[in-house]
Amino acid sequence: MDQPAWKRPNMALIGGRGDAAQQRQMRNLTSIDLNLLVDLEALLQYRNITHAALHVGRSQPAMSRALSRLRSMFNDDLLVRGSSGLVLTPLAEDLAQMLPSVLGTVRQMVNCSFAPRECRWKVTMAMPDHQALVLLPRLLPRLRERAPHLDIVTDSFLVGALRRLEQGEIDLAVGQIGAAPPGYLRRRLYGDRFTCLLRHNHPALAQEWTIGTFEALRHVAIASECNDRFGQIYDASANLGILLDCNPMVVSNVLTAAVVIAATDLVLIVPNRVAIRVAAMLPLAVVDPPVELTPYEAALIWHERCHRDPQHRWLRREIAAAARAAQSDGEATK
């Protein structure tokens, strides 16, 4: 791969044209007006003081003064008179090769422009697997269309998510948190209610669906990695089965639980949108519980270090849009 011009070995040629004092002066950027490099770029391109001045919006005398300062800075004439106008010195020819790359990098850094279709990047999101079932079918097609070079990596563990967000180990988390602690922000994605999943021919479905019937069933629960919710990102659905059953079967994720209940008399409590999506894949029935359960709310959480980042901000908007679409899907099936 070709190296950028500013990395090429001919950089050494510049140092070779002057003495050690000149090299020390060139390295001291605090003594250099870097705005002069924009003037130099125009001068080297047009090889005409008047035309270069017009290009950068300077007066002709101001450009002449800039050229004088540039000659002093580089200890070189840079442009000298020839038979048909100004011509470049050997050092100026080297600079003409380097400047477009150098200034292009600086302009990109300062402008912080972001083009989703062109950018190649990777994002890691911590979210329970059942949240992935709801969000990703809506999110990934949007991203494939709008940001085809974006790689999304999901991490199902919420343990230590706040620390990992701060350290940049993960970029976003989807879960629940009472209130975002200082340094963190949250955005509500959607609310939901809890429903029950049972196999489609479960004996309980042929009986009156009462609290007694419900409590008599053995529950399957999703393993929880976070017992202390204070200041932590967690997922409430992990503990509901344990609250209703003193001896639940605990499994690692919602898909494993769904396969188990499809073949047993166990019952699983999950957010309704998750239940609907799982029941579309397996022979399961979705039933409202005969007890009132606290509503479920999913939120997007991030650290303030990324709050103003253009890429991060753009992706948060896309996730929110996908969540709205997922919520509409759930409402359409009620």
Secondary structure, 3 states (H helix, E strand, C coil): CCCCHHHCCCHHHHHHCCCHHHHHHHHCHHHCCCCHHHHHHHHHHHCCHHHHHHHHCCCHHHHHHHHHHHHHHHCCCCEEEECCEEEECHHHHHHHHHHHHHHHHHHHHHHCCCCCCCCCEEEEEECCHHHHHHHHHHHHHHHHHHCCCEEEEEECCCCCHHHHHHHCCCCEEEEECCCCCCCEEEEEEEEECEEEEEECCCHHHHCCCCHHHHHHCCEEEECCCCCCCCCCCECHHHCHHHHHCCCCEEECCHHHHHHHHHCCCCEEEEEHHHHHHHHCCCCEEEECCCCCCCCEEEEEEEEHHHCCCHHHHHHHHHHHHHHHHHHHHHHHCC
